[in-house]
């Protein structure tokens, strides 16, 4: 079901479900109503660190609705850094739930089709105060199947997005609700032809 998924397990049924966020109607209307009540303050301090790894995750056309993720984590204070993550035909290369996380100095490659409308190379939910910095974000998709933005922000306030380089897409970030806000500075939108590959080192200029 993807590359790496880390979650807290104490009363976290809905948090685990949120990683999928696929509109799976096996869940009742009540489940969805409870989901809306969860906030960034409901996540415990987990402090998982993913450092210096390479992940390639792929959703096949046959199983396209699975919406796999390269890295999915729930909790507060998690870090993804110095890594290369490639997601093909999926939901997100990195999908984080919870506040005060850091995504830095990575090569993040999103290829092929977007599994859902809000799919993106990086997807953040309930991620108040999260920092996304100094990453190379590559979107290698056709105009018809590309995500709406390199970074999707949902119910997340004061997300800092800085010093990133985005290749193959004109929109850096999209906020999917009126609760979200971002601070964006010193980001660059570049041509896909100049993008780093999986063989490159993270943080390549």
VMD Tcl script that draws the C-alpha trace (Angstrom):
set ca {
  {0.00 0.00 0.00}
  {2.78 2.43 -0.84}
  {6.26 3.09 0.50}
  {6.19 4.05 4.20}
  {3.16 4.66 6.41}
  {3.59 5.67 10.05}
  {0.69 6.39 12.41}
  {0.01 6.68 16.08}
  {-2.31 3.88 17.16}
  {-3.99 5.23 20.28}
  {-7.54 6.01 19.21}
  {-6.41 6.80 15.69}
  {-8.97 5.01 13.53}
  {-10.12 8.19 11.83}
  {-6.57 9.50 11.48}
  {-5.61 6.28 9.70}
  {-8.64 6.60 7.46}
  {-7.71 10.16 6.57}
  {-4.56 9.05 4.80}
  {-6.75 7.35 2.22}
  {-9.21 10.28 2.01}
  {-10.73 8.66 -1.05}
  {-14.45 9.05 -0.57}
  {-14.76 5.34 0.11}
  {-18.46 4.92 0.88}
  {-17.87 1.91 3.10}
  {-17.62 4.63 5.74}
  {-20.90 5.99 7.04}
  {-22.07 9.60 6.99}
  {-21.37 9.70 10.74}
  {-17.74 8.73 10.11}
  {-17.36 11.67 7.75}
  {-18.98 14.04 10.24}
  {-16.50 12.92 12.91}
  {-13.65 13.41 10.45}
  {-14.60 17.05 10.02}
  {-14.34 17.60 13.81}
  {-10.69 16.54 13.98}
  {-8.24 19.44 14.17}
  {-4.47 19.95 14.20}
  {-4.56 19.97 18.00}
  {-5.76 16.36 18.12}
  {-2.44 14.84 17.00}
  {0.12 13.56 19.54}
  {3.84 14.31 19.33}
  {5.34 11.47 17.27}
  {8.66 12.95 16.00}
  {9.28 10.31 13.32}
  {12.33 11.06 11.17}
  {12.78 9.77 7.61}
  {16.27 10.66 6.41}
  {18.34 9.71 3.35}
  {16.14 7.07 1.73}
  {14.90 6.37 -1.80}
  {11.33 5.28 -2.49}
  {9.60 4.34 -5.73}
  {5.88 3.66 -5.38}
  {3.46 2.94 -8.22}
  {-0.28 2.54 -8.56}
  {-1.12 0.33 -11.52}
  {-3.91 1.30 -13.91}
  {-5.84 -1.76 -12.70}
  {-5.69 -0.60 -9.07}
  {-5.75 3.13 -9.78}
  {-8.37 4.01 -7.17}
  {-6.11 2.79 -4.35}
  {-4.36 6.15 -4.38}
  {-1.05 5.02 -2.96}
  {1.42 7.35 -1.26}
  {5.20 7.23 -1.16}
  {5.33 8.40 2.47}
  {2.26 8.80 4.69}
  {2.59 9.95 8.32}
  {0.20 11.07 11.02}
  {1.33 12.94 14.11}
  {3.16 16.06 15.22}
  {6.81 16.98 14.73}
  {7.68 14.54 11.93}
  {10.55 15.14 9.50}
  {11.19 13.98 5.92}
  {14.60 15.09 4.65}
  {17.52 14.30 2.32}
  {15.46 11.69 0.46}
  {14.20 10.90 -3.04}
  {10.54 9.90 -3.34}
  {8.92 8.94 -6.64}
  {5.16 8.35 -6.90}
  {3.54 7.20 -10.14}
  {-0.24 7.38 -10.73}
  {-1.05 7.90 -7.07}
  {-2.34 10.17 -4.36}
  {0.81 11.92 -3.14}
  {4.54 11.35 -2.94}
  {4.41 12.72 0.63}
  {1.13 12.93 2.58}
  {1.31 14.29 6.13}
  {-1.45 14.68 8.72}
  {-0.65 16.77 11.78}
  {1.05 20.07 12.69}
  {4.64 21.29 12.93}
  {6.17 18.85 10.47}
  {9.20 19.51 8.26}
  {9.78 18.46 4.64}
  {13.23 19.61 3.53}
  {16.05 18.97 1.08}
  {14.28 16.22 -0.89}
  {13.76 15.30 -4.52}
  {10.03 14.64 -4.86}
  {8.79 13.28 -8.19}
  {5.09 12.89 -9.05}
  {4.48 11.09 -12.35}
  {1.45 10.08 -14.38}
  {-2.15 10.48 -13.28}
  {-3.55 12.07 -10.15}
  {-5.64 9.60 -8.15}
  {-7.98 12.28 -6.74}
  {-8.77 15.93 -7.37}
  {-6.59 17.06 -4.46}
  {-3.70 14.71 -5.26}
  {-0.29 16.40 -5.34}
  {3.41 15.77 -4.99}
  {3.03 16.93 -1.36}
  {-0.30 16.87 0.45}
  {-0.81 18.40 3.90}
  {-3.85 17.99 6.17}
  {-4.30 19.56 9.64}
  {-0.68 20.68 9.19}
  {-0.55 24.02 11.03}
  {2.96 25.44 11.14}
  {4.46 22.82 8.83}
  {7.56 23.89 6.87}
  {8.29 22.79 3.28}
  {11.69 24.08 2.24}
  {14.61 23.54 -0.13}
  {12.99 20.71 -2.10}
  {13.09 19.87 -5.80}
  {9.47 19.04 -6.72}
  {9.03 17.47 -10.14}
  {5.62 16.93 -11.76}
  {5.96 14.76 -14.85}
  {2.36 14.49 -16.10}
  {0.38 15.51 -19.14}
  {-1.72 18.70 -18.86}
  {-4.87 16.55 -18.77}
  {-3.76 14.38 -15.85}
  {-1.47 16.69 -13.86}
  {-2.40 17.67 -10.29}
  {-3.89 21.12 -9.65}
  {-0.74 22.19 -7.77}
  {2.57 20.80 -6.56}
  {1.40 21.11 -2.93}
  {-2.17 20.60 -1.66}
  {-3.06 22.28 1.65}
  {-6.20 21.22 3.56}
  {-7.39 22.64 6.88}
  {-3.85 23.86 7.63}
  {-2.80 27.32 8.86}
  {0.51 29.15 8.50}
  {2.22 26.54 6.32}
  {5.65 27.88 5.31}
  {6.69 27.04 1.73}
  {10.11 28.46 0.93}
  {13.20 27.99 -1.25}
  {11.66 25.17 -3.30}
  {12.13 24.52 -7.01}
  {9.10 23.22 -8.92}
  {9.49 21.64 -12.35}
  {6.74 20.93 -14.88}
  {3.88 22.81 -13.18}
  {2.92 26.49 -12.96}
  {1.05 26.36 -9.65}
  {3.09 25.89 -6.47}
  {0.35 25.41 -3.87}
  {-3.44 25.24 -3.66}
  {-5.52 25.71 -0.54}
  {-8.63 23.54 -0.75}
  {-10.65 25.35 1.94}
  {-10.99 28.75 3.56}
  {-9.35 27.57 6.81}
  {-5.92 27.17 5.23}
  {-3.16 29.75 4.86}
  {0.39 29.70 3.55}
  {3.54 31.82 3.72}
  {5.35 31.42 0.39}
  {8.75 32.95 -0.37}
  {11.78 32.43 -2.62}
  {10.27 29.56 -4.62}
  {11.08 29.02 -8.30}
  {9.00 27.51 -11.10}
  {11.29 25.83 -13.65}
  {11.08 23.96 -16.93}
  {10.62 20.19 -16.70}
  {13.60 19.65 -19.01}
  {15.93 20.95 -16.28}
  {14.48 18.72 -13.54}
  {16.62 16.39 -11.42}
  {16.10 12.64 -11.73}
  {15.96 9.85 -9.18}
  {19.71 9.43 -9.72}
  {20.40 12.99 -8.59}
  {21.27 13.96 -5.06}
  {18.59 15.72 -2.94}
  {18.83 19.48 -2.89}
  {20.33 19.63 -6.39}
  {20.33 23.13 -7.89}
}
mol new
graphics top color blue
foreach p $ca { graphics top sphere $p radius 0.5 }
foreach p [lrange $ca 0 end-1] q [lrange $ca 1 end] { graphics top cylinder $p $q radius 0.2 }
display resetview
